[in-house]
Amino acid sequence: MLENIKEIFDFALPALEGLPVLRAILGIILVFFLPGFAWTLVFFRQVNIIERLALSLGLSIATVTLSILAISKLTGMRINGVNAVLVIILITVVPVIIYFISRYVRRRRQHGESADSS
């Protein structure tokens, strides 16, 4: 399975080699924003956009660094670009799934309460 993912990266990365500005922008967003933003959706419901952006930056730096180092130490995997991107995708997708599940449960609970009161 990892070889299939590596083949995808080997196909996609040469396209970004010629566009260093686009590659830098995507890298900054992927490392410094998306993971933290996803976790702020789970942990902080009542914050405004400025607070969410600030929390996203801090949470991203913390979660990405700690996750990559922990996986490297616990599994003995070497840290390289492919492994780092896979870890970042994982720590971004997990909170998104949690967010949508909790949102679904809250909506079902609200619909159940409104049906009971009528």
N, C-alpha and C positions, 0 to 999 in steps of 0.2 A: 504494500500500500504506500509506504513512504517513497518508493521508487516512482510511483505514478505521480505523486505530489511533486517530487523533484523534477520530473519531466515537464510538468506544467510550469514550474518556476523557470526551468531552462528555456522554455518557449517564450515566456512573457518577459523575462528580464532583459534579453537583448533588445527588445523594442524600447525599453526605458533607458538603455545605455546611451542612446543618441540624444536624449532629452534630460539633461542633468537637472534643470530647474524643475521640471514636472516630477522627477524622481525625488528631489529634495522636499517638495511640497507634500507629496503623498507620504513620504517617510515621516515628516514632522506631524502630519495629521494622524497617521497610524500609531506612532509612538507616544506623542504628547497630548493627544486629545481623545480619540475614540474610546479606548478602554476606560478611562476615568469618566467620560460622559455616560457610558453605558452603566457604570456602577452608580453614578449619581441618580439615574432613573430608578434604581432599586432602593437606594438608601435614603435619599432626600426627596420627599414629595412636595414640600411646600417651600421651595426656594425660587428666587427670581433668576433671570437669565445670567446676570452678572455673577451672582454667587455660584451658579451652576458651572459657568466657564472657569472660574477660579478653582473650584473644587475638582473639576475635570482635569485641569493641569496637574494639580498635586497628586490626585489619585492615580493618574496615568503614570507619572514618574515612579511612584511607589510600587504600584502593582506590576508594571512591566519589569522593573529592575529586580524586585524580589522574586517574581515568578520565574524569570529566566535563570537567576542564580540558584534558586531552590531546585528547579528541574535539573540543572547541570550537576549540582552536588548529589542529589538523591538518586538520579539514574545513571550518572557518569557520562551523560551525553556531552559532546563538545558543543560549545556555543558557536554557531555560525549563522549566516543570514537566513537560511531556510528554517532552521529550528527556531530562531527568534521570531520570525514572522508567524510560524505556526502557533507558538505560545501566545503571541499577541492576539491572533485571531481567536484562539480558544478563550482567553480572558476577556474578550469583547463579546463573543457570542453567548457565553454562559449567562451574563447578567441580562442580555436582551431577551433570552428565553425566559428567565425568571420574571422579568418585567411583564412580558405578555401573558404569562400564566397567571400572575397575581392580578393583572388587569381583568382577565377573563373571569377569574373567581370573584372579584369585587363586583363586576357587572351582573354575574349570575345571582349573587347574594342580594344586590339592589333590586333586581327584577323579582326575586322571590319575596322580598319584604314588601314591595309595592303591590304584588298580587295578593299577599295576605291581608293588607290593610284595606283593600277595596271590597 
